[in-house]
C-alpha cells in the first residue's frame, strides 16, 4: 500500500483539476437536457484526455522541460517565435480567464445555496460580493504560497462529492440499454455546444502545460515512462467514470429547469434527500476554490516558460500573471450574469481553444532531434490527427452556428 501511494503522481492532480464546478455543472446539464445520449462525447473526451496528457508527460520526462519552454526553443527566427508565443499566451489567457470565472462562479453557486443570493447594487450596478470574497481568499493563498494543505483538503471534499454522484447513479437504477445507446455518436445541431462543453471540461488546455511541468519533478529518466503512463491512465479513467456518473444522475431528473445549485442538487436527492443541496454546495465551493488557485498558477507557469523568465514563483512578473488572471475571473464572475451561464461559456471556450494547443503538442511530439526514439509512432500520430480533426470540426461548426444566429 505504501509503494502504491508513493507511485501516485501528477495524473491525480490533473484529474482533480478537471473534476471542478464546470464538470459538475456541464455533466448535470447534459444529463438533464439530453439524457444518456451524450455519453459518447464524454467517452471521446476521456480518450482524448488520456492521449494528450500521455504525450505531455512523455515530453516532460524525456526533455525535462515544460511544453512552453520546448515550443519556444524550436524556432530560431525571432519573428516566428514571437508569433508562436503570442498565439500560445493568447490561447492560455483567454481560456484560463474564462475558466477562472467559471471556477469562482462554481464556488459562488455553492455559497449561494447556504447564504442566499449574494448580490448588492451600487450606483445601479449589481455585482456578486461572494466572487470578491473567493477572489480574496485565492489571492491570499497564492501570494503567501502556503496553500498545499488547504488544497489537499479541498480535493478530498471534491472527490467525496464525485463518489456521491457514483453512488446516486447506482441507486437510481438507470436503464442499461439506454446507457449503451448513449455511446452511439450523434452530432445534432442542438447538442453541439453541449458536446464542446463536455470536451472542454474534460480536456482542459492548460492541463497539458501543467502536466509536462509537473512530471519532471517526480520522474527524471525515460525508463520511468511506464509509471507515468499508468499514473495518467488510471487517474483520468477514474475521473471519467465520475463524470459519466454525474451525467447518469442528471438524466434521472431529465426535463428539470436548472438555474442554481439547488436545482443541480435534485439529482442527488435519491440518496441524500433534503441534505442533497448542502452536499453539492460544499463540493462546488471546494471545487471552485481549488481550481481558482490552480488555474492562475498554471497560466503563470506557461507565460514564464514562453518568455524565458528566470525569476522564482515569488518574482514580480510571475505574480503579475496570476494576479491578472485572478482579477479577470473575479470581474466576470461578479457581474449580474447567472453562474451556470458563465460556467457553460468557460467550458465551450476551452473546447474551442483545444485544437490550437493539441496541434502544437502533436507537432512537438514529432521532433526527432528533441525526443529521439520517444517521438510519436505512426499509430499515435493517426489518433492525434483524428482527435485534432474532430475538435477542429466541432469548433468551426459551433462558430458557424453562432454566425447564423446573429
C-alpha positions as CSV (number, residue, x, y, z in Angstrom):
1,X,0.0,0.0,0.0
2,X,2.9,2.3,0.9
3,X,4.5,1.6,-2.5
4,X,1.2,2.2,-4.3
5,X,0.8,5.6,-2.6
6,X,4.4,6.5,-3.5
7,X,3.8,5.9,-7.1
8,X,0.8,8.3,-7.3
9,X,1.9,11.2,-9.5
10,X,0.6,14.3,-11.3
11,X,-2.2,12.4,-13.0
12,X,-4.2,12.6,-9.8
13,X,-3.7,16.4,-9.8
14,X,-4.8,16.6,-13.4
15,X,-7.9,14.7,-12.6
16,X,-8.7,16.8,-9.6
17,X,-8.2,19.9,-11.8
18,X,-10.9,18.8,-14.3
19,X,-13.3,17.5,-11.7
20,X,-14.4,21.0,-10.8
21,X,-17.5,23.2,-10.8
22,X,-17.6,23.1,-14.6
23,X,-17.6,19.3,-14.8
24,X,-20.4,19.0,-12.2
25,X,-22.5,21.7,-13.9
26,X,-21.9,20.7,-17.6
27,X,-22.3,17.0,-16.9
28,X,-25.5,17.5,-14.9
29,X,-26.9,19.8,-17.6
30,X,-26.0,17.2,-20.3
31,X,-28.0,14.6,-18.4
32,X,-30.9,16.8,-17.6
33,X,-31.3,18.2,-21.2
34,X,-30.3,15.1,-23.3
35,X,-30.4,12.1,-21.0
36,X,-27.8,9.5,-21.8
37,X,-27.3,10.5,-25.5
38,X,-24.1,12.4,-24.9
39,X,-22.2,9.7,-23.0
40,X,-20.3,9.1,-26.3
41,X,-19.0,12.7,-26.2
42,X,-17.7,12.1,-22.7
43,X,-16.1,8.8,-23.7
44,X,-14.4,10.6,-26.6
45,X,-13.2,13.4,-24.2
46,X,-11.7,10.8,-21.8
47,X,-9.8,9.1,-24.6
48,X,-8.6,12.4,-25.9
49,X,-7.5,13.5,-22.5
50,X,-5.5,10.3,-21.8
51,X,-3.8,10.6,-25.2
52,X,-2.9,14.3,-24.9
53,X,-1.8,14.0,-21.3
54,X,0.4,11.0,-22.0
55,X,2.1,13.0,-24.8
56,X,2.6,15.9,-22.4
57,X,4.0,13.6,-19.7
58,X,6.4,11.9,-22.2
59,X,7.6,15.3,-23.4
60,X,8.2,16.5,-19.8
61,X,10.1,13.4,-18.7
62,X,12.3,12.9,-21.8
63,X,13.2,16.6,-22.2
64,X,13.0,17.6,-18.5
65,X,11.3,20.8,-19.8
66,X,7.8,22.2,-19.8
67,X,5.8,22.4,-23.1
68,X,6.0,26.2,-23.3
69,X,9.8,26.1,-22.9
70,X,10.1,23.4,-25.6
71,X,7.9,25.2,-28.1
72,X,9.8,28.5,-27.9
73,X,13.1,26.6,-28.2
74,X,12.2,25.1,-31.6
75,X,12.2,28.4,-33.5
76,X,15.4,30.4,-34.2
77,X,13.6,33.0,-36.2
78,X,12.6,35.8,-33.8
79,X,9.5,36.8,-35.8
80,X,8.2,33.3,-36.0
81,X,9.0,32.7,-32.3
82,X,7.2,35.9,-31.3
83,X,4.1,34.9,-33.3
84,X,4.1,31.5,-31.7
85,X,4.5,32.9,-28.2
86,X,1.7,35.4,-28.9
87,X,-0.7,32.6,-30.0
88,X,0.1,30.3,-27.0
89,X,-0.1,33.1,-24.5
90,X,-3.4,34.4,-26.0
91,X,-5.0,31.0,-26.0
92,X,-4.0,30.3,-22.4
93,X,-5.0,33.8,-21.2
94,X,-8.4,33.6,-22.9
95,X,-9.0,30.0,-21.8
96,X,-7.8,30.5,-18.2
97,X,-9.6,33.8,-17.7
98,X,-12.9,32.1,-18.8
99,X,-12.1,29.0,-16.8
100,X,-11.2,31.1,-13.7
101,X,-14.5,33.0,-14.0
102,X,-16.2,29.5,-14.1
103,X,-14.2,28.3,-11.1
104,X,-15.2,31.3,-9.0
105,X,-18.8,31.1,-10.2
106,X,-18.8,27.5,-9.1
107,X,-17.8,28.5,-5.6
108,X,-20.4,31.2,-5.6
109,X,-23.0,28.7,-6.8
110,X,-22.2,26.6,-3.8
111,X,-22.2,29.5,-1.3
112,X,-25.5,30.9,-2.7
113,X,-27.4,27.9,-1.5
114,X,-26.2,28.4,2.0
115,X,-26.0,32.2,2.2
116,X,-28.8,33.2,-0.2
117,X,-28.3,35.4,-3.3
118,X,-25.0,37.2,-2.5
119,X,-25.8,40.3,-4.7
120,X,-25.5,44.0,-3.9
121,X,-26.3,47.1,-6.0
122,X,-24.0,50.1,-6.1
123,X,-24.9,53.0,-8.4
124,X,-27.4,50.9,-10.3
125,X,-24.8,48.2,-11.0
126,X,-25.4,44.8,-9.4
127,X,-22.5,42.6,-8.5
128,X,-21.8,39.4,-6.6
129,X,-19.8,40.0,-3.4
130,X,-19.2,36.3,-2.9
131,X,-16.9,36.4,-6.1
132,X,-14.8,39.1,-4.5
133,X,-14.6,37.1,-1.2
134,X,-13.4,33.9,-3.1
135,X,-11.0,36.1,-5.1
136,X,-9.5,37.5,-1.9
137,X,-9.1,34.0,-0.4
138,X,-7.4,32.7,-3.6
139,X,-5.2,35.8,-3.8
140,X,-4.0,35.4,-0.2
141,X,-3.2,31.8,-0.6
142,X,-1.4,32.3,-3.9
143,X,0.6,35.3,-2.6
144,X,1.7,33.5,0.6
145,X,2.3,30.3,-1.3
146,X,1.3,28.2,1.7
147,X,-1.8,26.6,0.2
148,X,-0.9,22.9,-0.2
149,X,-2.6,21.7,3.0
150,X,-5.8,23.6,2.2
151,X,-5.7,22.4,-1.5
152,X,-5.4,18.7,-0.5
153,X,-8.3,19.1,2.0
154,X,-10.5,20.7,-0.7
155,X,-9.6,17.9,-3.2
156,X,-10.8,15.3,-0.7
157,X,-14.1,17.2,-0.5
158,X,-14.4,17.3,-4.3
159,X,-13.6,13.6,-4.6
160,X,-16.2,12.9,-1.9
161,X,-18.8,14.8,-3.9
162,X,-17.8,12.8,-7.0
163,X,-18.3,9.5,-5.1
164,X,-21.7,10.7,-4.0
165,X,-22.7,11.0,-7.7
166,X,-21.4,7.5,-8.4
167,X,-23.5,6.1,-5.5
168,X,-26.5,8.0,-6.7
169,X,-26.1,6.8,-10.3
170,X,-26.2,3.2,-9.0
171,X,-29.2,3.9,-6.7
172,X,-31.3,5.4,-9.5
173,X,-31.1,2.1,-11.4
174,X,-30.8,3.6,-14.9
175,X,-31.9,1.6,-18.0
176,X,-28.7,-0.1,-19.1
177,X,-29.9,-0.4,-22.7
178,X,-30.4,3.3,-22.9
179,X,-26.9,3.9,-21.4
180,X,-25.4,1.6,-24.1
181,X,-27.2,3.6,-26.8
182,X,-25.7,6.8,-25.3
183,X,-22.3,5.7,-26.6
184,X,-23.5,5.9,-30.2
185,X,-22.2,9.3,-31.7
186,X,-24.7,11.9,-32.9
187,X,-23.9,15.5,-34.0
188,X,-27.4,17.1,-33.8
189,X,-27.2,20.9,-34.0
190,X,-29.0,21.5,-30.7
191,X,-26.4,19.3,-28.9
192,X,-23.3,21.0,-30.4
193,X,-22.4,23.5,-27.7
194,X,-23.0,20.8,-25.0
195,X,-20.7,18.4,-26.8
196,X,-18.0,21.1,-27.0
197,X,-18.6,21.9,-23.3
198,X,-18.1,18.2,-22.3
199,X,-14.8,18.1,-24.3
200,X,-13.7,21.5,-22.8
201,X,-14.4,20.5,-19.2
202,X,-12.5,17.2,-19.6
203,X,-9.6,18.1,-21.8
204,X,-8.5,21.3,-20.2
205,X,-5.8,23.0,-22.4
206,X,-3.8,24.4,-19.5
207,X,-3.6,20.9,-18.0
208,X,-1.4,19.9,-21.0
209,X,1.2,22.5,-20.0
210,X,0.8,21.8,-16.3
211,X,1.3,18.1,-16.7
212,X,4.5,18.5,-18.7
213,X,5.9,20.7,-16.0
214,X,4.8,18.5,-13.0
215,X,6.1,15.1,-14.3
216,X,9.7,16.2,-14.5
217,X,9.6,17.0,-10.8
218,X,8.7,13.3,-10.0
219,X,10.3,11.3,-12.8
220,X,13.8,12.1,-14.1
221,X,14.5,9.4,-16.8
222,X,12.7,7.8,-19.8
223,X,12.9,4.5,-18.0
224,X,10.2,5.7,-15.7
225,X,7.7,6.4,-18.6
226,X,5.7,3.3,-17.8
227,X,5.0,4.6,-14.3
228,X,3.9,8.0,-15.7
229,X,1.6,6.3,-18.3
230,X,0.0,4.1,-15.6
231,X,-0.5,7.1,-13.4
232,X,-2.1,9.1,-16.2
233,X,-4.4,6.4,-17.5
234,X,-5.7,5.2,-14.1
235,X,-6.3,8.7,-12.8
236,X,-8.1,10.0,-15.9
237,X,-10.3,6.9,-16.3
238,X,-11.3,7.3,-12.6
239,X,-12.2,10.9,-13.2
240,X,-14.0,10.0,-16.4
241,X,-16.2,7.4,-14.6
242,X,-17.1,10.1,-12.1
243,X,-18.1,12.4,-14.9
244,X,-20.3,9.7,-16.5
245,X,-21.9,9.1,-13.1
246,X,-22.9,12.8,-13.0
247,X,-24.5,12.6,-16.4
248,X,-26.4,9.5,-15.4
249,X,-27.7,11.1,-12.2
250,X,-28.6,14.2,-14.2
251,X,-30.6,12.0,-16.6
252,X,-32.7,10.9,-13.6
253,X,-34.2,14.4,-13.4
254,X,-34.4,14.9,-17.1
255,X,-36.7,17.8,-18.1
256,X,-36.0,19.8,-14.9
257,X,-35.1,23.5,-15.4
258,X,-31.6,24.1,-13.8
259,X,-30.7,27.6,-12.8
260,X,-29.0,27.3,-9.4
261,X,-27.2,24.8,-7.1
262,X,-30.4,23.7,-5.5
263,X,-31.7,22.6,-9.0
264,X,-28.4,20.8,-9.6
265,X,-28.7,19.0,-6.3
266,X,-32.0,17.4,-7.2
267,X,-30.0,14.7,-8.9
268,X,-28.5,13.7,-5.5
269,X,-31.9,13.6,-3.7
270,X,-32.4,9.8,-4.2
271,X,-29.5,9.2,-1.7
272,X,-29.2,12.4,0.4
273,X,-32.8,13.6,0.5
274,X,-33.2,17.2,1.7
275,X,-29.5,17.4,2.6
276,X,-28.5,17.0,-1.1
277,X,-28.2,20.7,-1.7
278,X,-25.8,21.1,1.1
279,X,-23.7,18.1,0.0
280,X,-23.5,19.6,-3.5
281,X,-22.9,23.2,-2.2
282,X,-19.9,22.2,-0.2
283,X,-18.5,20.2,-3.1
284,X,-19.0,23.1,-5.6
285,X,-17.4,25.6,-3.1
286,X,-14.4,23.3,-2.6
287,X,-14.0,22.6,-6.3
288,X,-14.3,26.4,-7.0
289,X,-11.6,27.4,-4.5
290,X,-9.2,24.6,-5.6
291,X,-9.5,25.5,-9.3
292,X,-9.4,29.2,-8.5
293,X,-5.9,28.6,-7.1
294,X,-4.5,26.2,-9.8
295,X,-5.8,28.0,-13.0
296,X,-3.9,31.3,-12.4
297,X,-0.8,29.4,-11.3
298,X,-0.8,27.3,-14.4
299,X,-1.2,30.4,-16.6
300,X,1.8,32.0,-14.8
301,X,3.9,28.8,-15.4
302,X,3.0,28.9,-19.2
303,X,3.9,32.6,-19.6
304,X,7.1,32.1,-17.5
305,X,8.2,29.3,-19.9
306,X,7.3,31.2,-23.1
307,X,9.0,34.4,-22.0
308,X,12.1,32.6,-20.6
309,X,11.8,34.3,-17.2
310,X,14.4,33.2,-14.7
311,X,12.7,34.5,-11.6
312,X,11.1,32.3,-8.9
313,X,7.5,31.8,-8.1
314,X,7.5,34.9,-5.9
315,X,9.0,37.2,-8.6
316,X,7.0,40.3,-9.6
317,X,6.5,39.1,-13.2
318,X,5.2,35.7,-12.2
319,X,2.9,37.2,-9.6
320,X,1.6,39.7,-12.1
321,X,0.4,37.0,-14.4
322,X,-1.6,35.0,-11.9
323,X,-3.0,38.3,-10.3
324,X,-4.2,39.4,-13.7
325,X,-6.0,36.1,-14.4
326,X,-7.5,36.0,-11.0
327,X,-8.7,39.7,-11.4
328,X,-10.4,38.8,-14.7
329,X,-12.0,35.8,-13.1
330,X,-13.4,37.9,-10.2
331,X,-14.7,40.7,-12.5
332,X,-16.5,38.4,-14.9
333,X,-18.0,36.2,-12.2
334,X,-19.2,39.1,-10.1
335,X,-21.3,40.7,-12.8
336,X,-25.0,40.2,-13.0
337,X,-24.8,37.0,-15.0
338,X,-26.1,33.6,-14.0
339,X,-23.2,31.5,-12.6
340,X,-24.3,28.5,-14.7
341,X,-24.1,30.5,-17.9
342,X,-20.5,31.6,-17.0
343,X,-19.5,28.0,-16.3
344,X,-21.0,26.9,-19.6
345,X,-19.2,29.6,-21.5
346,X,-15.9,28.7,-19.9
347,X,-16.2,25.0,-20.9
348,X,-17.1,25.9,-24.5
349,X,-14.2,28.4,-24.7
350,X,-11.9,25.7,-23.6
351,X,-13.3,23.3,-26.2
352,X,-12.7,25.9,-29.0
353,X,-9.1,26.6,-27.9
354,X,-8.2,22.9,-27.6
355,X,-7.4,22.4,-31.3
356,X,-4.7,25.1,-31.1
357,X,-2.9,23.6,-28.1
358,X,-3.4,20.0,-29.4
359,X,-1.9,21.0,-32.7
360,X,1.2,22.5,-31.1
361,X,1.7,19.4,-28.9
362,X,1.3,17.0,-31.8
363,X,3.9,18.9,-33.8
364,X,6.4,18.9,-31.0
365,X,6.0,15.2,-30.4
366,X,7.3,14.5,-33.9
367,X,10.6,16.4,-33.4
368,X,13.1,13.6,-33.6
369,X,16.1,15.7,-32.6
370,X,14.2,16.6,-29.4
371,X,12.7,13.3,-28.4
372,X,14.8,10.7,-30.2
373,X,13.2,7.3,-30.2
374,X,10.4,8.7,-28.0
375,X,8.7,10.6,-30.8
376,X,5.1,9.6,-31.7
377,X,4.6,6.4,-33.7
378,X,2.5,6.5,-36.9
379,X,-0.4,5.0,-34.9
380,X,-0.1,7.7,-32.2
381,X,0.0,10.4,-35.0
382,X,-3.1,8.9,-36.6
383,X,-5.0,9.0,-33.3
384,X,-3.7,12.5,-32.7
385,X,-4.8,13.8,-36.1
386,X,-8.2,12.2,-35.6
387,X,-8.6,14.0,-32.2
388,X,-7.4,17.2,-33.8
389,X,-9.8,16.8,-36.7
390,X,-12.8,16.1,-34.5
391,X,-12.2,19.1,-32.2
392,X,-11.5,21.4,-35.1
393,X,-14.6,20.3,-36.9
394,X,-16.8,20.9,-33.8
395,X,-15.1,24.2,-33.1
396,X,-15.6,25.5,-36.7
397,X,-19.2,24.2,-36.8
398,X,-20.1,26.0,-33.5
399,X,-18.6,29.2,-34.7
400,X,-20.6,28.9,-37.9
401,X,-23.7,28.3,-35.9
402,X,-23.1,31.5,-33.9
403,X,-22.8,33.5,-37.1
404,X,-26.0,32.0,-38.4
405,X,-27.8,33.1,-35.3
406,X,-26.6,36.7,-35.4
